[in-house]
Amino acid sequence: MEDATPASAPSDQAGPDSAAPVVPPRRRWSWAAAVAGVLLVAAAGFALAHVWSPHADLRITTGPPGSAAYRFITAFASVSKVQHPRVNLQLVQVDGLAGSAKALEERRTDLAILRSDAAPPANAQTIVILRRDVVAFVLPPHSPVDAIANLAGRTVGIPSGPLQADNARVLDMVLSYFNVPAKAVGRIFLPIDGLAEAARQKTLAAILAVGPIAPGEVVDVVAAVARATKGTPKLLALDEAEAIGKRFPGFESIDVPVGSFRARPATPSDSTTTLAVTYRFAASELMPNVVAAAIARSILTTKAKLMAVTPLAAQIEAPDPDDKSPILPLHPGVAAYLSSGDESFFDQAQKYVYVGGLVVSLAGSLFAAASSYRARQRSEQDWRPIQRLVEIADEAPRATAPGLATLEGEFRALVSCVLGRSPGGLDTDRLSAFSTALAHARHALDGRRAALGPDSVSRAAAPRVRSG
């Protein structure tokens, strides 16, 4: 009974499970975990490519039904749906130019038609120029007016319609440049035929019309005045147009060729310098470059198709990439597209292929690192039993009877662990080393057993017996 108690501690470790505390647990990488990690990285890469790939849901202002902006936008939407089905346009109706500018400024829309002089929002950037309209002061025949300053004390007619307030503001800005008080110049708003009749009755000194060098408001005013007065209208020259444009960046100087608004007799009768404003397809500055470039290319390359739907598309033009105007600056994505030539929007998919290549390369590197780490851990795990057998051989000559019993139990556990693996678990070198270490440990254990005597070792290894 006296030997039972000291033998109890080693006897608990003598079973096959005694190897567990000797061989510490190792962090193991499974192939399933490695593959899952690679797939996760690849999925993240494909998700990123999809988010930034060429597709978009865009909100765009239309203007009041029947307006020029409404007709153009509906035409563009129908053509775009065929050309680029991945670009989904959501039409947002607004009231005039002011409503369009406010919607873009408040980020209630992604695209809008803006006029350069009509208080454009600070966050707007140009995609394409849709039209360039001449600011024309049409003078009835025999009008005494030969300069803006002569308008003081007289009345200017403005065609009535959705843009009459915007055009009245143009008049005020021009008058302010020449130091003519706005209240010193009268103004009336009438349909074009009514203005022509007022010109015939000489109640108007001039008619302010804003329109393209093409069929539009200025052409209609010139024709109506010519019919009503039986004479040839004139176009008031603004030689200070360039200077006015620098003070008011929404304006620019334009030279109107002879006969632009009437062929015979020609109106104007000579090349005339005046002001112009531009209608622009604008986007928020937050629009990604790739999307802005896609929209610009879509409009510029489908101009012929748009013209078949609406003649308003005839004057579409690409912005000047070198234009540094603070008003409605060119969107950087469009500038890059215009500078790189006729590069297809979908050719930019090469960028996503490049990004995808980086993702795959990164995934491959992670997979290789995981495989290498797993192989190193497995190698250390395979060598650990061999190292422990060598340690057992070194400890055996100094072991006491209880310690020798513990070493015997650990020896048997290591042998069961190694030999219990699947065939091919050890390569030739490790198997040879294991055989040598096994024989060395067995010899050391047998030698120590012989030195201590078989009875002492048997008592140490016996199970502990508890007394009543």
C-alpha positions in Angstrom: 0.0 0.0 0.0 2.9 2.3 0.6 4.1 2.1 -3.0 0.6 2.8 -4.4 0.6 6.5 -3.7 3.8 7.5 -5.4 3.0 5.4 -8.4 -0.4 7.0 -8.9 0.9 10.1 -10.7 2.9 8.4 -13.4 0.3 5.7 -13.9 -2.2 8.3 -15.1 0.2 9.3 -17.9 1.2 5.8 -18.9 -1.7 5.2 -21.4 -1.7 6.0 -25.1 -3.0 9.5 -24.4 0.2 10.4 -22.5 1.7 11.8 -25.7 -0.7 14.7 -25.8 1.1 17.0 -23.2 4.5 16.1 -24.8 3.6 17.0 -28.3 2.0 20.5 -28.1 -0.9 21.2 -30.4 0.0 22.9 -33.6 -1.8 25.5 -35.7 -3.0 23.6 -38.7 -4.1 25.1 -42.1 -6.5 23.0 -43.9 -6.7 23.0 -47.7 -10.4 23.9 -47.5 -9.6 27.0 -45.5 -6.9 28.1 -47.9 -9.2 27.6 -50.9 -12.0 29.5 -49.1 -9.6 32.4 -48.5 -8.6 32.5 -52.2 -12.2 32.4 -53.3 -13.1 35.2 -50.8 -10.4 37.4 -52.2 -11.4 36.7 -55.8 -15.0 37.4 -55.0 -14.1 40.7 -53.4 -12.1 41.5 -56.6 -15.0 40.6 -58.9 -17.4 42.6 -56.7 -15.1 45.6 -57.0 -14.8 45.3 -60.7 -18.6 45.0 -61.0 -19.2 48.1 -58.9 -16.8 50.1 -61.1 -17.6 48.5 -64.4 -19.3 50.4 -67.2 -22.9 50.5 -66.0 -24.9 53.2 -64.3 -28.3 54.3 -63.1 -28.5 58.0 -63.9 -31.1 60.6 -63.0 -31.5 63.3 -65.6 -33.6 66.5 -65.7 -36.0 67.0 -68.6 -37.4 70.5 -68.3 -41.1 71.3 -68.9 -42.9 69.1 -71.4 -42.6 70.5 -74.9 -39.5 72.5 -74.1 -36.3 72.2 -76.1 -34.6 70.5 -73.2 -37.4 68.0 -72.9 -37.3 67.1 -76.6 -33.6 66.6 -76.5 -33.5 64.5 -73.3 -36.3 62.2 -74.5 -34.5 61.7 -77.8 -31.2 61.0 -76.0 -32.9 58.6 -73.6 -34.4 56.6 -76.5 -31.1 56.4 -78.4 -29.1 55.6 -75.3 -31.3 52.8 -74.4 -30.5 51.0 -77.6 -26.8 52.0 -77.7 -26.0 51.3 -74.1 -28.5 49.1 -72.3 -26.4 49.2 -69.2 -27.0 52.9 -68.8 -30.4 53.4 -67.3 -31.7 56.9 -67.4 -34.4 58.0 -64.9 -36.1 61.2 -66.1 -36.7 63.9 -63.5 -39.0 66.7 -64.6 -38.1 70.3 -63.5 -39.4 73.8 -64.3 -36.9 75.5 -66.6 -33.2 76.2 -66.4 -33.4 77.4 -62.8 -35.0 74.2 -61.7 -32.5 72.1 -63.6 -29.6 73.9 -62.0 -31.1 73.6 -58.5 -31.8 69.9 -58.9 -28.1 69.2 -59.8 -26.8 71.5 -57.1 -28.9 69.7 -54.5 -27.8 66.3 -55.9 -31.4 65.3 -56.8 -30.2 64.5 -60.2 -26.9 63.3 -61.8 -27.3 65.0 -65.2 -28.9 68.3 -66.3 -29.1 70.7 -69.2 -27.7 74.1 -68.0 -27.3 77.4 -69.7 -23.9 79.0 -69.0 -25.3 82.4 -68.0 -28.2 81.1 -65.9 -26.6 80.8 -62.4 -25.0 77.3 -63.0 -24.3 75.4 -59.8 -20.7 75.2 -58.5 -20.7 71.4 -58.4 -21.6 71.1 -62.1 -19.0 70.0 -64.8 -19.5 69.9 -68.5 -20.0 66.7 -70.5 -20.8 68.1 -73.9 -21.9 71.4 -75.4 -25.4 70.9 -76.8 -25.8 74.3 -78.4 -24.3 77.8 -78.7 -26.9 80.6 -78.7 -26.3 84.1 -80.0 -27.4 87.0 -77.8 -28.8 89.1 -80.6 -30.1 92.7 -80.3 -32.2 92.8 -83.5 -32.8 96.4 -84.6 -35.8 97.3 -86.8 -35.0 99.2 -90.0 -34.1 102.8 -89.5 -33.5 102.3 -85.8 -31.5 105.2 -84.2 -29.7 102.8 -81.9 -26.1 102.0 -82.7 -24.8 101.2 -79.2 -26.1 99.7 -76.0 -25.8 103.1 -74.3 -28.4 104.4 -76.7 -31.0 102.1 -75.2 -31.4 104.3 -72.2 -34.8 105.8 -72.2 -36.1 103.4 -74.8 -37.9 100.0 -74.7 -36.5 96.6 -75.6 -38.9 93.7 -76.6 -38.2 90.2 -75.4 -40.1 87.1 -76.8 -42.4 85.7 -74.2 -42.0 82.1 -73.1 -40.3 79.8 -70.6 -37.0 81.6 -70.9 -38.2 85.2 -70.8 -37.0 85.8 -67.3 -33.5 84.3 -68.1 -33.3 86.5 -71.2 -34.3 89.6 -69.2 -31.5 88.9 -66.9 -29.1 88.8 -69.9 -30.3 92.3 -70.8 -29.6 93.6 -67.3 -26.1 92.1 -67.2 -25.2 93.7 -70.6 -26.6 97.1 -69.5 -24.6 96.9 -66.3 -21.4 96.5 -68.2 -22.1 99.8 -70.1 -23.2 101.5 -66.8 -26.8 101.8 -68.0 -29.2 101.4 -65.1 -31.7 98.5 -65.7 -34.6 100.7 -64.7 -33.6 103.2 -67.5 -34.6 100.7 -70.2 -38.2 99.6 -70.6 -39.0 96.1 -71.6 -42.1 94.3 -72.8 -42.8 90.5 -73.3 -44.8 89.5 -76.3 -45.0 86.7 -78.8 -42.7 87.2 -81.7 -45.4 88.5 -84.1 -46.5 90.9 -81.4 -43.0 92.2 -81.1 -42.7 92.6 -84.9 -45.9 94.7 -84.9 -44.6 96.9 -82.1 -41.4 97.4 -84.1 -43.5 98.4 -87.1 -45.2 101.0 -84.9 -41.8 102.2 -83.7 -42.6 101.5 -80.0 -39.5 99.3 -79.7 -35.9 100.3 -80.1 -34.7 96.7 -80.3 -35.7 93.1 -79.7 -33.5 90.9 -77.6 -33.5 87.3 -79.0 -31.4 84.4 -77.8 -31.1 81.5 -80.2 -28.7 79.4 -82.4 -27.2 80.3 -85.8 -29.9 77.9 -87.2 -33.7 77.8 -87.2 -34.7 79.2 -83.8 -35.7 82.3 -82.0 -33.4 84.8 -83.6 -34.2 83.6 -87.1 -37.9 83.8 -86.3 -37.6 87.4 -84.9 -35.6 88.6 -88.0 -38.2 87.1 -90.3 -41.1 88.5 -88.4 -39.6 92.0 -88.2 -38.7 91.9 -91.9 -42.4 91.0 -92.8 -43.9 93.6 -90.5 -41.7 96.5 -91.5 -41.1 95.6 -95.1 -37.4 96.3 -94.5 -34.1 94.7 -93.5 -33.4 94.3 -89.8 -29.9 94.8 -88.4 -27.9 93.1 -85.7 -26.3 95.4 -83.1 -22.6 94.7 -82.8 -21.0 94.2 -79.4 -17.3 94.7 -80.0 -16.7 94.5 -76.3 -18.0 90.9 -76.2 -14.7 89.4 -75.2 -14.3 91.8 -72.3 -17.9 91.2 -71.2 -17.2 87.5 -71.2 -14.3 88.0 -68.9 -16.4 90.0 -66.4 -19.4 87.6 -66.7 -17.9 84.1 -67.4 -21.2 82.7 -68.5 -20.9 84.6 -71.8 -18.4 84.3 -74.6 -17.6 86.2 -77.8 -18.9 84.9 -81.1 -18.5 86.2 -84.7 -21.8 85.8 -86.6 -21.2 85.3 -90.4 -22.9 87.3 -93.0 -26.5 86.2 -93.7 -26.6 83.8 -90.7 -30.2 84.8 -89.9 -31.5 85.8 -93.3 -30.1 85.2 -96.7 -31.6 87.9 -98.9 -31.3 90.6 -98.0 -28.6 89.3 -95.7 -28.9 89.7 -91.9 -26.4 90.6 -90.7 -25.1 92.4 -93.7 -21.5 92.0 -92.4 -19.7 89.7 -90.0 -20.7 90.9 -86.6 -19.2 90.3 -83.1 -21.7 89.7 -80.3 -22.2 87.6 -77.2 -23.2 84.0 -77.0 -24.3 81.6 -74.2 -24.0 77.8 -74.3 -26.3 75.1 -73.4 -24.4 72.3 -71.8 -25.1 68.7 -70.8 -23.6 68.8 -67.2 -22.9 66.3 -64.5 -22.2 66.4 -60.8 -18.5 66.6 -60.0 -19.0 63.4 -58.0 -19.7 61.4 -61.2 -17.0 58.8 -61.8 -14.7 59.6 -64.7 -15.4 56.4 -66.5 -19.2 57.1 -66.5 -18.8 60.7 -67.6 -16.5 59.6 -70.5 -19.1 57.0 -71.5 -21.9 59.6 -71.7 -19.8 62.0 -73.7 -18.8 59.4 -76.2 -22.4 58.1 -76.4 -23.6 61.6 -77.4 -20.8 62.5 -79.7 -20.8 59.2 -81.6 -24.6 59.0 -81.9 -25.1 62.6 -83.1 -26.5 61.5 -86.4 -29.1 59.2 -84.7 -30.0 62.0 -82.3 -30.5 64.4 -85.3 -32.9 62.0 -86.8 -35.1 62.3 -83.7 -34.6 66.0 -83.0 -32.9 68.8 -85.0 -31.7 70.2 -81.7 -28.8 67.7 -81.8 -27.3 69.4 -85.0 -25.1 71.7 -83.0 -23.7 69.2 -80.5 -20.0 69.7 -80.1 -17.1 68.5 -77.9 -15.9 70.9 -75.3 -12.4 72.4 -75.6 -10.1 70.3 -73.4 -7.9 73.5 -72.8 -10.8 75.6 -71.7 -10.1 76.8 -68.1 -13.4 78.6 -67.5 -14.5 78.6 -63.9 -18.1 78.3 -65.1 -19.1 74.7 -65.9 -15.5 73.4 -66.2 -14.9 70.3 -68.3 -15.3 67.0 -66.4 -11.9 65.3 -66.0 -13.3 62.0 -67.3 -14.4 63.7 -70.5 -11.1 65.6 -70.8 -9.2 62.3 -70.6 -11.5 60.8 -73.2 -11.1 63.7 -75.6 -7.3 63.7 -75.1 -6.9 60.0 -75.7 -8.7 60.0 -79.0 -11.5 57.9 -80.2 -11.1 55.3 -77.4 -14.2 53.1 -76.9 -15.7 53.3 -73.5 -15.7 49.6 -73.3 -12.0 49.4 -74.3 -11.5 50.7 -70.8 -12.4 47.2 -69.6 -8.7 46.6 -70.0 -8.3 48.5 -66.8 -10.6 46.1 -65.1 -8.7 43.1 -66.6 -5.5 44.7 -65.1 -7.2 45.0 -61.7 -8.5 41.5 -62.0 -4.9 40.3 -62.7 -3.7 42.0 -59.6 -6.4 40.4 -57.6 -5.6 36.9 -59.0 -1.9 37.5 -58.4 -2.6 38.6 -54.8 -4.8 35.5 -54.3 -2.1 33.3 -55.8 0.5 34.8 -53.4 -1.7 34.3 -50.4 -2.4 30.7 -51.5 1.3 30.0 -51.9 2.1 31.5 -48.5 -0.6 29.4 -46.9 0.6 26.3 -48.6 4.2 27.0 -47.6 3.2 27.7 -44.0 1.1 24.5 -43.9 4.0 22.5 -45.3 6.4 23.9 -42.8 4.1 23.2 -39.9 3.5 19.6 -41.2 7.2 19.1 -41.5 7.8 20.2 -37.9 5.0 18.0 -36.8 6.4 15.0 -38.6 9.9 15.5 -37.1 8.6 16.1 -33.6 8.0 12.3 -32.7 11.6 11.6 -33.9 13.0 14.4 -31.8 11.1 13.2 -28.8 12.4 9.6 -29.2 15.9 11.0 -29.1 15.1 12.9 -26.0 13.6 9.8 -24.4 16.8 7.9 -25.2 18.8 10.7 -23.5 16.5 10.8 -20.4 16.2 7.1 -19.9 19.7 6.4 -18.3 18.9 8.9 -15.5 15.2 8.0 -14.9 13.9 6.7 -11.7 11.5 3.7 -11.7 8.3 6.0 -11.9 10.0 8.2 -14.5 11.0 5.1 -16.5 7.3 4.0 -16.5 6.3 7.4 -17.8 8.9 7.3 -20.6 7.7 3.8 -21.5 4.1 5.0 -21.8 5.2 8.0 -23.9 7.3 5.7 -26.1 4.3 3.4 -26.8 2.1 6.5 -27.6 4.6 7.9 -30.1 4.9 4.5 -31.8 1.1 4.2 -32.1 0.8 7.8 -33.3 3.4 7.4 -36.1 2.5 3.9 -37.2 -1.2 4.7 -37.1 -0.9 7.3 -39.9 -2.1 6.6 -43.4 0.5 4.9 -45.7 2.8 7.4 -47.3 2.4 9.7 -44.3 6.2 9.8 -43.9 8.8 10.1 -46.7 11.8 7.8 -46.9 14.2 10.1 -45.0 11.8 10.6 -42.1 10.9 6.9 -41.9 14.6 6.0 -41.8 15.2 8.6 -39.1 12.2 7.3 -37.1 13.4 3.7 -37.3 16.9 4.8 -36.0 15.4 6.9 -33.2 13.0 4.2 -32.3 15.7 1.6 -31.9 17.9 4.0 -30.0 15.1 4.8 -27.5 14.2 1.2 -27.1 17.7 0.2 -26.4 18.1 3.0 -23.8 14.8 2.1 -22.1 15.7 -1.6 -22.0 19.1 -0.8 -20.5 17.6 1.3 -17.8 15.0 -1.3 -17.0 17.7 -3.9 -16.6 19.6 -1.6 -14.3 16.7 -0.8 -12.0 15.3 -4.4 -12.1 12.1 -5.5 -13.6 10.2 -5.7 -10.4 10.8 -2.0 -9.4 9.5 -0.8 -12.8 6.5 -3.1 -12.7 5.5 -1.7 -9.3 5.9 1.9 -10.5 3.7 1.2 -13.5 1.0 -0.6 -11.5 -2.4 1.1 -11.1 -3.0 3.0 -7.9 -5.1 1.2 -5.3 -7.2 3.4 -3.1 -7.8 2.1 0.5 -11.4 2.0 2.0 
